[in-house]
């Protein structure tokens, strides 16, 4: 019996050692291949690499699946034969045993719903009921509504039916888009007949902006994408054809079997005790943690604004150094904001509100980041970004002046996308060559809304304090023990960025002639990511170029903002309960906020610069580079512009500029 056990153990060791040796051979081969591939690029020039993203918007015509730039080499059939010849029979037997055990384990374990492929969901959907989710690009709003209701569709692909044999997709329109069209048209005073005559192409999502999924992806992955992007319809692309449109209802339907939907038992179990409300049913009072804000919901809010602008640390008048050695070890880091390729504007104007009857003060702000590679063509990257932001301010001034003289619908609030479009046209007419990423926002103090449009990798984040009693439901920081947590400052919103590939953002630009290439990096204002955020008193809003977001993690930005609040006594030991009591007593600290907010912008810019020069950290840029198979350590030296905004309940009476905005700028700079 002892000899038998010993023989069994020895056999197991032989199998394990053989498998280990085979694994070592495969790893060595893969490592050599990976090393040769990674030596083919220079780590100092990541922008020269244009790796396709895993998930790009749809483009007309046939599509090929993007492949990663760096992959481990697969063994060819000949190499497989050579490897098999060099292996002992024990190795093959060991692999066979392992594969068989793995297969038996997979069969015995039920697959989780989140791991099921989307192709299975589409099969179940189309088997139950097939409705082709398409509509002609020439269809009217009336026709689109009828198709949606009769077909029970949440979204439809807009197609060009000129060729009856091949329906070419040109865009996507959803039921929410149809409601937006009607709401916007009603505000504009259009008649019901004019509204229904509009074509769907005017409001659809263009084909090159449609986000899609793939049939071999899982329910969990697609559900996460839809949740992160806030979309309810996801076209599923197989090859170059849309195989169907996945909706949130499809995912919920897939969880429930048909036999569990009807029948007496299911009605008695799930429905009978839940149907019908009594005549005395009323709405509940708002939760306690919201009542303080809701009590002030009808009062206007105001922004105190501070701006800081740092140039690239190695920037000089005629160019920029690639590193400290190129710039000069003995020289101080660049500090002249005039050398920055970033630009910004902050402007408060008086325009008609959405009703078209009352005048309202509206605060606009924006940042633009000039694309530095224009320097290689003899173009100053500063020209385009500075002109774009300058004209944003000019357009607003002209609109406000016209409103004072003429009135009418022409002087209503200008949306951020429209402001960007008008500024771009003026910049183009002036034949200013170059390109820039841009983010423009407006703050509606009456409705407490921040509206913005963003093209590229600049953006906005909103930081907000939450009540400790509900913080757990909002994913509060759990890494720090409760007794050590000083505050629950939460990242309430992060704007979506637009990238063609890693370190290759979409941008607005002009080359001297129109670009007709469909896969161009240049975008128009109508292609921008446009959204709105509800703002509360006490919020901190950060608008910045990528010089901040590439070098400072968003959680670190929140920590810096909290330290700034505590240093200036906006938040003390009593937390937000103490702050709310202070507000209720009429103590706003608005003047202190106006004086202190520029320091927050400056601290963030300085932190971004410090991190950009630290080669020992893994900055957000470095982490993303590694995810895209680019070896990068440390930060990313760049220009950095930060507009920091503190939401307060009373207007500031100090630090007013010529245009009347409550803005404090560092070093007495003027908006530019």
N, C-alpha and C positions, 0 to 999 in steps of 0.2 A: 504493500500500500504506500509506503514512504517512497519507494523507487518510482511508483507511478506518478505521485504528486510532483516529485522532483523533475521527472521528464516533462510533465505538463508545463511547469514553470520555465524550464529551459526553452521549450518550444515557443512560449509566449515572448520570452526575451529575444529570441532569434527574430521572430516576426516584427517586434517593436524596433529592434536595431536596424533591420533591413528597411523598414518604412522610414526611419529617421535618416538613413543614408540617402534614400531616394529623395526625400524632402530637401536635404541639403543640396543635392545636385540641381534640383529645380530652382531653389532660391538663389544659388550662385549664378545660374544662367540668367534669371530675371534681373538680379542686381547688376550684372555686367551690362545687360541691355539698357536698363534704366539709367546707368551711369553714362553710357554713350549718348543717350538721348538728351540728358540734362546738360551735357557739355556742349550742346549745339547752340546754346544761347548765352547772352551776357547778362548776369544778374543786375547790372547797373542800368539796363535799358528795358524795363518791363513793358513800357508803352509801345515798343517796337513789335511786341507779340500781340497778335489779334486772334485769340482763341475764341471759337464760337461758344455761346452760352448753351447750357443744357436745355433751356426753354426759351425760345425766341418767338416773337409774334409771327403770325402766318403771313406768307407772301404769295402772290398769285403765281400760278404755274406749278410745275412739279417741284417737290421738296425732297431733299435727302437728309437723313438724320445726321445732325452734327456729331462729330466724334471728338473725344478728348485729344489734345495735342500730344500728350505723353501717355503711352500705354505699355504695360508689360508685354513682351513679345510672346505670342502663342507658339507652341511647338508645331511644326509642320508634320505632315504624315510621315515623311522620311525620317524626321528626327524622332517621332514616336517609335518607329520601327527600330532605330538605333538604340534608343533608350531601353526598349523591351529586350533587345538582344543582350544588353549589358547587365540586365537585372537577373537575379537568381529566381528560381521558381518560388522561393519563399516570399519574395516581395510581391509577386503577382497574386499569390494566394492571400497574403495579408490585405492587399488592396481589395480583392474580391470580397473577403469577409467584411471589411469596413463598409464597402458600398452596400452590401446586402443588409447589414445591420442598420445603416442609415435609411435605406428604403423602407424597411419594416417599421422603423420609428416614425417616418413620415406618414405611413399608412395608418398607424395606430393613433396618431395625434390629430384631432380635428383642426382644420384651418380656421384661424380667426377671421371675422368678417372684414377687418381692416386690411387683411393680407390678400383678399380675393381680387383678382384682376378686373379692371373696368370692362374688359371685353365680355365678361360674364354678366355684368350688370346690363350692358346694352342688349345682349342676347335675350335676357329675361324681359326687358322692356319691350323690345320689338316683337317677341313672341306673343306677349299679351295683347299689344295693340300697336299697329304700325301707322304712323302719321308722318309724312315727309315734312321735316321742319324747315321749309324754304318759303321765300316770298320774292317776287320780282322786284328789281331795283326801281321799276317804274310805278310800283304800287303806291296808293295813297294811304294816308293815316286811317281812313275809314276801312279800307280793305284789310289793312294790317290788324286792326282791332278785331274784325270779324274772323280772320284766320286764327288769331290767338285764342279767341273764345271757343270757336267751333272745334278746333283741334286740340284744345286744352294744352296749349303750348306756353312755356315761360320764355322761350327765345326762338328766333328763326335766323337761319343764314340767308342773307340777301344775295340773290344770284342774278347774273346776266343771262336771260333766256333767249338771247339772239340766236344762239346755236341750240337747236332742240335736242341734239345728241349729247351735248356736254354743258351742264349747268355750272358756269364758272362763278365761284364765290367772290363777292366784292366787299362783304362786310357782315356784321352781326347786329341784330336789333332785338331787344328784350322788352318784356311787358313794362318794366320800369322805365325804359327809354320812352315808350309811348305815353306814359303818364307825365314824364318830364316835358315832352313836347307840348302837351295840352296845357300844363301849368304855366310854362313860359309864354305860350301864345295868349292865354287868358290875361296874364299880367301886361302884355303888350297891347291889350285892347282889341284883339282880332275877333271877328265874328265866328260863330260856330261853323259856318260853311267854309270860311277861309281856313280854319284850323284843320278840318277834315280833308281838305284838298291838298295839303302838303304831302310831298313825297317822302318816303322813308330814308332815302339816301342822304337827306340833309341832316339827319340826327343819328344815323347808324354809327357803330364803331367801325372805322375803316379796317380792311383786311389786314393791313400791316401793324395794327395795334391789338388784334384779337389774341388773347391768351388761350392756349390749347393744352389738352392732355393727350396721352397716348394709350392705345388699347392694352398694352402690357404693363401699364402702371397700376398700382393698387388703389383700392378704395381709400385707404388711409392717406396716401400721398395726395390724391386729387381732392379729398375733403379738406386737407390742410391748406392746399393752394387756394381753394375757394374761400376758406375762412380768412386767410391772411389778406387776400386781395378784395374781400367783400363782394364777391360775385356769386350769382346763383345759377349761371349757365356756363358750361365749359365744353366747347366743341372738342370732340375726340378725333384726332387726326391719325389715319392709317395710311402711310405712304404719302400720297399727295391728294387724298380724298378725305372729306369729313364723313366719318362713319355714323355719326349721330351727335346729339347734344345732351350732355349729362347735366341734370339739374339736381338741386337739393331734394326735391320730391322723389326722384329716381332712387337716391341713396336710402331715403327712409322707407320707400316701398320695398326695396330689396331685403330689408330686415324682416319684413312681415310676410308670412306665407299666405297664399290666397285663401286657404281653408280657415285661417284665423281672422279673416275680415268679416265674414258673414255667419249666418246661422243663429239659432236661438241661444245657445250657450254663450257665444261671444257677445251677443247683445246684452244678455242678462249680466254678464261679468263686467263688460267694459263700458256699456252705454246707458243702461236703464237708470242707474243711480246718478248720472251726470247730465242728463238732458233737461233743459228748461230752467230758467231763472225766475224767481218770484218777483212780484210787482214792486216790492220794497227794496230791491237790490240797489246798492249805491256804490260809488267808488271809494276806496279806502283813502285815508289821509296819507300824505307823503311820509316816508320814513324819517325818523328823527334827524339822521345825519344829513338830510337834504333840506330840512325846513329853514335852516339859516340862510342858505343860498336862495331858496325860492322866495323868501321874504323880501329879498333884494332884486328879484328877477325883473321887476318893472323899472328899476332904477338904472340909468345908463352906467356903463363902465368906461374906464379910460386907461390909456397905456402911457407909462413912462418908458422912454426909449433911450438906450445907450448904445453907441457904436464904437468898435475898435477895429483897426485895420493894420495888419502886419504884412510886409512884403516877404517874399522868399528870403530866407536867411543869407543866401549866397548871391543875392541880386545886386547888380551894378547897372550903371546907366546904359551900357551897350549890350547887355546880355545877362546870363546867369551861370554861375559855376556849378559843375556837376557834383562837386564835393568840396570839403574844406580846403584841400590842397589846391584845387583849381582856383578857389576864391582868394586864398592867401591866409596862411596861419596867423599872421600878425595883425590882420585887419579885424575890426569889430564887425559883428553881424549887421546886416543891412537893417535899417530902421525907418527909412524914408517911405511913407505910404504912397508918395507920387510914383514910386517905382513898381508898385503892385499892379498886377494884371487883373486883379479883382476890382469891382466897382459896386457902388450901392447908391440908393436914394431913400429918403424918408420925407414924406410930403402929406400935409393935412390940407384938405380943400373942402369947400362947401358945395354940395350938390343936392339935387332933388332925391328924396328917398324912393323906394320901390313903388309907393302909391302915386308918385308924381305930383303930390300936393304940398309936401312940407320940405323945407330945406334942412339938411343934416350935415354936420361935420364928419368927414370920413378920413381916416388915416391910412395911407398907402405906404408900403415899404418894399424894397427889393434888393437882391444881390445878383451879380453876374460874375462869372469867372472866365476870363479870356483864355483861349486855347494856345498854349505856349509854342506848339510846333509850327505856328505861322512864322516864327522867327527864322526858320530855315528857308523861307521864301522871301526874305527881306521885308516882311510885314511886322509892324509893332503889334504884339498881341493885346496891348492895352487899348488900342484905338476902338475896336468894335465894342468891347464890353463897356467902356466908359461912355461911348456915344449912345448905346442902347439904354443905359440907366439915365443919362442926361435927358434923353427925349421922353422917357416915362414921366419925369417931372414936368417937362414942358407941355406934354399933352394934357396933364391934369390941370395945370395953370390955365391953359387956353379954354378947357371945358368949363372951369369954374367962372372965368371971366365972361364967357358966352352965356352962362346960366344967369348971371347977374343982369345982363343986358336984355337977352331975348326970352329966356325961359323955355318952356316946352319940353317935349320928350328927349330932345337932343342933349340935355344937360343932366340926365339921370346918372346914377352910379355907373361907372365904367368897370366892368368885370376885369379881373387880373389878366385873363387870356386876351380879352379885347385890347387892354392897355399894352400888353406885349406885342400884339399884332400891329397896332398903330405905330408904336415906337420902332418896330422892325422895318416897317415900310418907309418911314422917314430916314432911318439909317441906311437903308438900301438905296433910296433916291439920292442920298449924299455920296453914294459909291464908296462907303467905308468898307474896306476889305477885311475879312477876319471872321471869327466865330466865337461863341461863348455859350456856356450853360447859363441858365437864368431861373430865378425863382422870384415871383412877385405876389404880394398878398395885400389884402385890404381888411381893415378891422371895422366892423359895423358895431358901434358902441351901443346902439339902441337894442338890436336883436342879439347882442353878445355872440356874434359869429365872426370867425376868422376864415375868409375865403382866400384861396391861393391857387396859382398855376405854376407848375414846375417842369422844366425841361433839363435833363441831365442829372448830375450828382450833387448839386446843391440841395438844400432842403430845410425843413422846419420840424422841430420837436416841441411838444407841450408837456410841461411838468406840473403835477397837481398833487396836493396833499389830500389824503383820504382818511376817513375816520377809522380809528383802530378797531372798532367793533365789526367793521365790514371789510377790513383790509385782507383777511384771509380768503374771502371770496374773490378778491381782485388780485390774487397771486402776490401777496406781500413777500418781501425778502424773508426767507426762512433760514438762510445761512447764519444770520445773527440771532442769538438768543433774545427773547422778548424783553428781558430786563435790561439788555444792552442797547436795544433799538431806541434811538432818540426821536425818530419821526418816521412816518409812512409817506414819503415823497415818492410818487409813482410816475412812471413814464406813461402819460395818458394818450399820447399820439406821436407817431413818427411818419413823416411823409414818404411816399414811394419815390424811389429814384428810377431813372431811365438810362439803361446802359445797352449799347450794342454788344459789347463784350467786356471782359475785365479791363479796367483802366481805359475804356473807350466809351465815354458817355455820349448820348445824343446831344445835339447842340443846335442853336440858331446861328446861321452864318450867311455870308455873301462872298462869292468869288469873282464878281464882276459879270456873271451871267447865271441864268437859271440852271439848276441841276435837275435833270429829269430821271436820274438813276433811282430805281425803286428801292435799292438797298443802301441808299446814302445815309450817312450819319447826320445829315442836316434835317431838321424838323421845323414845322411851322407851329405857330401858337395854338392852332386848333388841335395839334397832336399832343399838347402838354397834358400832364397828369393834373387834373383839376378837381378840387375837393373843398369841403368846408368842415370846420371844427367848432363845436360849441365851447365857448370859453366861460370860465367861472372867475369870480373875484379871487385874487391871490395866486392865480396861475402864473407861471413863468414860461415865456415863449422865446425860443432860440431859433433865429433864422441865420444860416451860415453857408459859406462855400465849403467845398470838400476838404479844404485845408484843416478844418476842425474835425469833421467826421472821419477822415482818414487816419487821424492821429490820436483822438481821444474817444474812448468807448462811451457809449450813451449813458451807461450806468455811472461812469466817472463824472460825466457832465452833471448828472443829477446830484451826485455827492458834492460837487463844487458849488452848485446852486444852493444846496441845503446849508453848507457852511457860510455862504454869503448871507442867507436869511438869518441864521443864528447870530452872526457877527453884528448885524444891523438891528437885532431884536424884533424882526418881523415874526419870528417863531422863537418862543422861549420854552422854559421847562414845562409850562402848562400845555404845550402842543397846540393843535388847531382849535381845541375847545377854548383855550385862553385867547387865541387870536379872534375867534368869533365873538367872544364877550367884549373884546376891545372894539370890534367893529360896531357891535350893538350900542356901545356907549358913545359912539361918534368919533373915536380916535382912529383915524385912517392911516397916519404916518405917510401921507402922500408926498409931502415935501422931502422927507428923508429918503423915500424911494427914488424921487427924481434926482437927488444928489448922488445916490449910491449906485444906481443901475449901470452907469458907465464902467464902474470898477468890475462888475461881473463880466461884461464883455471883454475887458482887458485881461482879466484873470484867465478866461477861457482861451483867448488868443495866445497868451504866454504859455499856458499849459500845452497847447498844440505845438508851439515852436519847440519847447523843451523835449517833448516826446519825439518830434520829428528828427531831432539830433541825437537821440539815444539809441544806439545800436544794440542794446542789451534787452530791449523789450519786444514783445510781439504786439505791434499796433494793429488796429482794425485793418489797415491796408496790408500789413504783412500776413495776417491770418487769411485774408481773402486771396492774396497772391498764392499762398501755399495750397489753398483749396483748388486753385486753377493751375497747379503744377508749375509754379514759378517760385524759385527759391529766393526769399526776401526776408531779411531780419531788420528789426528796428522800425523807425518811423518813416514818413514820406515828406521830406522838406518841400514846402509849397507856400504860396501866398495864402493868407487866412483873413477873412472878414467875418465878423460876428455882429449881428443886431440882436441885442438882448432887450426883452420887453417884460415889464412887470405890470400885471393887471391890478388896478386900484379902483376905489369907489368914488373918489373925488378928483377933479382936475387939479393939476399942479399950477401954482401961480409963479413959480420961479423957473429960470432956465429956458424961457421961451425964445424961439428963433423968430425970424422975420415973418415966416408964414404962419406963426401962431401955434405950431405944434409943440407939445410938451416934451422936448427932446434935449438931452444933454449929450454932447459929443466930446470925446477925449481930445485934449490939446486944442480946444476951440476950433476944430476942423469944421468945414462946411460940407454939406452933402455933395457928393460927386459920384 
